[in-house]
Amino acid sequence: MARLFGPGSVPLVPAGGWAAWLVILAAAVMAFLAVLALAAGLAAASLGAEWRAELSGSATVRVGGDDDAGLAAVLEILAGTEGIAAARALEREEQSALLAPWLGDGAALSELPIPRLIDVTLEGRGPDAASLAAALEAAAPGSVYDDHAAWRGPLISAAAAIEWLAFAASALVALAAAGMVALAARASLAGNTGVVRVIRLIGGQDRFIARAFIRPILWRTGTGAALGAGAAAALLALLPGAGNVVGLDLAPGGGRLLGLALAVPPAAALIGWAAAAVAVRAALRELP
């Protein structure tokens, strides 16, 4: 901390006061929220990548009719179609298990006209959907090729939207933290205008005075941010179900979570330093 003359002298900026605690509290709260928002953004990004990888490499064929001959014909066409790596007809027990969550375990599924389903694994860009659909219709009328594009796009778009919203929230948290630190810096300077005038009278320059106010704020911002980021990381690590909330794993693994906890405090300290520097220098220019 900057002092008037040398080691052991009286600090130029008081070590305590409500402004000091305000900076620490604001930095802790903002770092806490930033870690949560960034974790949600990383979770959404991972989820979107997972959906994209899984859905873009698979398709489903619904076979028209319920005869084995139509199923065999469709499987033969799929086996010879470029862009399809594998095709496997689901057993009736597998189809019943897929429908049980929607119709209930006690539903008489055997009495329903359930079409046969084929799970298709794609390779490369996949097949020509129009040509394949025509071939399947000719082999087994009523057969439908579904590459999941109708609902794959909205799912991936939703994950991307959550990702951008999380990062936008992090940016807003950073702006709010900068505003709070700037307010505290101006309040600290306003409370010590008498000291500032005296330092100027004895030849002290505004650069020296600004450093005296900015350095403590930098330390307080970093301290508060470390506390808040650590609390957020601990909360995410201790969440039931490893932080899985509505499909989003908010605890992005030990390494990534530790990385967030270590990256946020220096970033918060840098934001606090920049905000304090701008606010203090502007306030010094306004002082007569």
Secondary structure, 3 states (H helix, E strand, C coil): CCECCCCCCCECCCCCCHHHHHHHHHHHHHHHHHHHHHHHHHHHHHHHHHHHHHHHCEEEEEECCCCHHHHHHHHHHHHCCCCEEEEEECCHHHHHHHHHHHHCCCCCHHHCCCCEEEEEEECCCCCCHHHHHHHHHHHCCCCEEECCHHHHHHHHHHHHHHHHHHHHHHHHHHHHHHHHHHHHHHHHHHCCHHHHHHHHHCCCCHHHHHHHHHHHHHHHHHHHHHHHHHHHHHHHHHCHHHHEECCEECCCCHHHHHHHHHHHHHHHHHHHHHHHHHHHHHHHHHCC
